[in-house]
Amino acid sequence: MKFLNQIAAIPLFSGLAERQLEDLAMIVVDQQIRRGQTIFHQGDEGTGFYVVASGKVKIYKLNPDGKEQILHIFGPGEPFAEVPVFAGQCFPASAEALEDSRLFFFPRPAFVNLIRLHPSLALNMLAVLSRRLRQLVSLVEDLSLKEAPARLAAYLLYQSHQQGAPVFELDILKGQLASLLGTSPETLSRILARLVREGFIESVGPRIRILDKSGLQELAAGVKRLS
């Protein structure tokens, strides 16, 4: 029953009937992944998708020079690698655990059979994929059109919103954050120092306090620039 409740708590499966949740519990593979362990590589066969039960997972690509670009970081309750379930394609990027993590793996053939039995599963997944598409469009826009200070300001505002407070802790290392924002650790450190110096935030280690929310919003929108 505890395991069933854990599956029911996943947003992807919200609103499903108990029988549907029981069917999901029959096919899920419960995995323990160590920090730094590769979950799959770009180009591997897309054998199914995952949901993070606990921990954090990064999705990333390597450019021809071997430089890593983090595309997304997923935490508890979030699914990833869903596209191969529908498309039957290879994984388009690589995945690695950022910390010791517990993952629920749903094999593609068994999950597709469940979709045939329970079409509402497909509707839930399409909703998640639609949100993911909007996030990816926003990421492409940020990386291609916005300067690094605007990208960082947008990220800090997002984290504050997610944690529901003006004071929060960065949940990833600064080097990982730099990769996520498409900049270097040195540039990120300089921008953080300028945000502190100009009164937008306070920063002590990973702890951030937003002091000027409206100013950060203007910075994120490109209306304002750092001095």
N, C-alpha and C positions, 0 to 999 in steps of 0.2 A: 504493500500500500504506500509506503514511503517513496519508493521508486516511482510509482504511478503519479504521486503528487508532484515529484520533481519534474516529470515530463509535462504535467498539466500546467506548471508554473512558467513554462517556456512561452513567450509571447507568440511565437510562430504557431503554437497549437492552442491558443486561447479560444474558448467557446466550443471546443470539441466535446462530444458526448463521451461518457465513460467507456463505452464499448470501443470507440475509435482510439482512445488513449490506451486501452488494453492491447489493441492490435499494434500500436506503435511500440509499446513496451516489449512485444514479442520479437520485434526485428532489430531493436537498437543494440549496438555494441558499445559497452561501457569501457572507455579507454583511459588509462593514466599515462600522461605524457610528461617527461622530465623537462626542466628548463633547458633551452638550447636545442632540444630535439626537433629534428625536421619532421613535419607531419606529411607533407608531400612536396615534390618539386614541380616547377613549371614544366609542362609537357607530359607529366605522368597521366595515366589513364584515369578519367573521372569516374571512380567506382561508387561514389556516393557523396553525401554531404555531412557536415558536422554542426553540432551546437555546443557552445562552450558552457559547461556546467559550473566550472570554477577555474580561475586563473585568467591568463591573457594569451592571445595568439596574434602574431603579426602576419600580414599578407604583404609580400614584397616581390619586386622584380630586380634583376641585375642588368645594368647596361653593358654594352660591349667591353667597357673598361673594367668591369667587375664592381662598379659602384652600386651600392644598394639604394633603392628607392622604396620606402615603405608606402604602401597604398592605403592600408587601413589597419587598425588595431581593434580586435574584438574581445569583449569581456563577457561575464556571465549572462546567459540567456540569449546571446546573439548567435545566429547561424552564419555559416560561411561555406563557400564552395557549392552553392545551390544550383548554379547554372548547368553543370554537367548532368544533373538529375533530369532536366528537361531536354537538353541538347545532345546528351550522349557524347560529349567532346572531352578533350584532355583538359587538365587544370591549366588555366591561363596565367597563373602566377604560383609562387611558392608560399609555403606556410611553415612557421616555426613557433614553438612555445616560448613566450617571454618569461614565463615562470612555471613552476610545477602546476600542471593543469589537469582537469578532468574533462574529457570530451565525450559526447554522445555521437556515435557514428551511425548514420542511417544508410545501409546499402541501397544502391540505385534500383536493382531489379525488384527487391521486396517493397521499396517505397512506392515505385510506380504501380505495382499491383494494388497497394493500399489506396492510391489516388483513384484507381478505377472503381474501387469499392466505395470510397468516401470522397466525392468530388469537392467537398468543402475544404479538404486538405490543400487542393490545388489553389483554391481562392485565397486561403491564408498565405500560401507561399508567393502567389503573384503580388499580393499586397506588400510583402516584405521585399520582393525584388524591385517593385516600383520605388519604394523608399530608397533602396540601395542605389538605383539608377540616378535618383535626384542627388544623392550624396556624391556619386562619382562625377556627375556633371559639375557640381559645385567644386569638387577637388580640382578638376581640370581647369576650371575658370580661375581658381585661386592660384594654381601653379603657373598658369600661362599669362594671366592678366594683372595679378596683384603683386606688389612688392613684398619682400619678406616681412617688414614690420606689420603690414596689413594682414598677412596670413597668420602671424603670431597673435595679433590682437583678436582676430576672429576665433582662433583656437582657445584663447584664454576666456573669452566670453562664452563659448560653447561649454567649456568645462565648468564654469561657474553656474551656468544654467542647468547642466546635468546634475550637479551636486547640490543645487538649490541654495547656494550661499556665496557671498562675495569672498569668503576665505576658503581655500581648498588646497590640496596637494596635487602636484603633477603626478599622474599615475604611471608614467614611463620615464626612463632616463633621458637626460637632455640630448644625448647623442641620437637616441631613437626619435625624439621629437624633432630634431633638426632634419633627419631623414624624411620624416612624415611631411614636414613643411617644405621640403625641397631646397634646403640650405645647408650650410656647414655648421658644425658645433661652435666654431669660433665666431661666426656671424651671429648665430643665435645668442651667444653670451653677450655680445656687444649690444644687440637690440634689447635684451632684457635689462642690461645696465642703463640704457638710455630711457627705457620705460620707467625705471625706478627714479632716475635723475630728474625726469620731467614730470613726476608726480602722478603717473597713471596707475602704478602698482607699488606694493611693497613685496620684496622677494627675499626669503631666508631659506636657503637650501631648496627643497622641492615645494616649500610652502609659499603660496601666492595670496596676496590680499589685493583686491581691486579697489582702488581709491577713487578713480574717475571713470565710471562706467560709460557716461555719455561721450567722453573724450575717446575712450577705446572704440566705441561704436563708430565714431567719425573716422578714426584711424582705419578700422576694418573696412569701412565703406570707401576709403580713398578720398574722403572729404578733407581730412587733415593729414599732415605728415609730421614726422619727428623733426625736431629742430636740428 
